[in-house]
Amino acid sequence: MLFRRTRKEHHGLQGMTFGMMDAIINVVGIIIGLSVMGNKLAVFVAILVAGIANSFGNAAGFHVSEETEGIHTRKEVWLSTVMTFVGTFVVTMILLLPLLFFNLAGAVITSVSIGIAMLLLLGLIVSRCSRFNKKRTVKLMLEYLAMGIIVIIVAYYLGIFASGLVI
């Protein structure tokens, strides 16, 4: 068989973890990249608008992907669709909250710290569901952390570059 069916007990989890990872990377990138402008409202609005659009976009994309595989029931497809939306939306809102309670610098530090913790936790969750051994679990967690750090570095320098442009 060309495609492997996912374990029934984990169905929907793929969509949830996909949405969570995407939201962490997306929000951390936006908050780091836009924070160099020093405008808390712009950062808040960008994350809110992009996060909601991203939640719908991820759900729609995952829906199409599951349908394209041709191995999932309608119920499985819709479960994955909803879980993808929920994973993306909830993580986006969690990472957005510090902007309501702290100044921009404090919110950036808090959101990025929470995002890094979420990446490590997500690595642990995925490794447990995949029944990885401890060594593979640590490797996966470090892999997810590395992805986050790369996004932070790229977004920061891109933000500096873009803020220097005259439009």
C-alpha positions in Angstrom: 0.0 0.0 0.0 1.4 3.4 -1.0 0.0 5.2 2.1 0.0 4.0 5.7 -3.2 4.5 7.7 -2.6 6.4 10.9 -3.4 4.7 14.3 -7.0 5.2 15.1 -6.2 6.3 18.7 -4.1 9.1 17.3 -6.5 10.3 14.6 -6.9 14.0 14.7 -3.7 14.4 16.6 -1.8 14.9 13.3 -3.9 17.9 12.6 -3.6 19.2 16.1 0.2 18.9 16.2 0.5 20.4 12.7 -1.5 23.4 13.8 0.4 23.8 17.0 3.8 23.7 15.3 2.7 26.1 12.6 1.2 28.6 15.1 4.4 28.5 17.3 6.7 29.1 14.4 4.3 31.7 12.8 3.7 33.8 15.9 7.2 33.7 17.2 8.4 34.8 13.8 5.9 37.6 13.6 6.5 38.9 17.1 10.3 38.8 16.7 10.3 40.3 13.2 7.8 43.1 13.9 9.0 44.0 17.4 12.0 45.7 16.0 9.6 48.5 14.8 8.7 49.1 18.4 5.0 49.3 17.8 3.1 47.0 20.2 -0.3 47.6 18.5 1.1 46.7 15.0 2.5 43.5 16.4 -0.7 42.6 18.2 -2.9 43.3 15.1 -0.5 41.4 12.8 -0.5 38.3 15.1 -4.3 38.5 15.5 -5.1 38.8 11.8 -2.4 36.5 10.6 -3.2 34.0 13.3 -6.9 33.8 12.5 -6.3 33.6 8.8 -3.6 31.0 9.4 -6.0 28.9 11.5 -8.5 28.7 8.7 -5.8 28.2 6.0 -4.2 25.4 7.9 -7.5 23.7 8.5 -8.4 24.0 4.8 -5.0 22.8 3.7 -5.1 19.8 6.0 -8.6 19.0 4.9 -7.6 18.9 1.3 -4.4 16.9 2.1 -6.5 14.3 4.0 -9.0 14.0 1.2 -6.3 13.7 -1.4 -4.8 10.7 0.4 -8.1 8.9 -0.3 -7.8 6.6 2.8 -9.7 8.6 5.4 -13.4 8.5 6.2 -15.4 11.8 6.0 -15.5 11.8 9.8 -11.7 11.4 10.0 -11.2 14.2 7.5 -13.4 16.6 9.4 -11.9 15.6 12.8 -8.5 16.5 11.4 -9.8 19.7 9.9 -11.3 20.9 13.2 -8.3 19.7 15.3 -5.9 21.6 12.9 -8.0 24.8 13.3 -8.1 24.4 17.1 -4.4 23.6 17.4 -3.4 26.7 15.4 -6.0 29.0 16.9 -5.4 28.1 20.6 -1.6 28.3 20.4 -1.8 31.6 18.5 -4.1 33.1 21.2 -1.8 31.8 24.0 1.2 33.4 22.4 -0.8 36.6 21.8 -1.8 37.1 25.4 1.4 38.5 26.7 0.9 41.5 24.5 -2.2 42.4 26.5 -0.3 42.3 29.9 3.3 43.5 29.3 5.1 46.2 27.4 6.5 45.1 24.0 9.9 44.0 25.3 8.3 41.9 28.1 5.7 40.5 25.8 8.4 39.4 23.3 10.4 37.7 26.0 7.3 36.0 27.5 5.8 34.9 24.1 9.1 33.6 22.8 9.8 31.8 26.1 6.3 30.2 26.0 6.9 29.3 22.3 10.2 27.6 23.1 8.6 25.6 25.9 5.7 24.6 23.6 8.2 23.4 21.0 9.9 21.2 23.6 6.5 19.9 24.9 5.3 19.3 21.3 8.5 17.2 20.7 7.7 15.2 23.8 4.1 14.7 22.8 5.0 13.6 19.3 7.7 11.2 20.5 5.4 9.6 23.1 2.7 9.1 20.4 5.3 7.6 18.1 6.7 5.5 20.9 10.2 6.7 20.5 12.9 5.8 23.0 14.5 8.4 25.3 17.4 9.1 23.0 15.1 9.7 20.0 12.8 11.8 22.2 15.6 14.2 23.2 16.7 14.4 19.5 13.2 15.3 18.4 12.8 17.9 21.1 16.2 19.5 20.1 15.1 19.3 16.4 12.0 21.3 17.2 13.9 23.7 19.3 16.4 24.2 16.5 13.5 25.1 14.1 12.3 27.7 16.5 15.8 29.2 17.0 16.3 29.4 13.2 13.0 31.2 12.8 13.9 33.7 15.6 17.2 34.5 14.0 15.9 34.9 10.5 12.8 36.9 11.6 14.9 39.2 13.7 17.3 40.1 10.9 14.5 40.3 8.3 12.7 42.7 10.7 15.8 44.8 11.0 16.3 44.8 7.2 12.6 45.6 6.4 12.4 48.3 9.0 15.3 50.1 7.3 13.5 50.2 4.0 11.9 53.5 2.9 8.4 52.8 1.5 
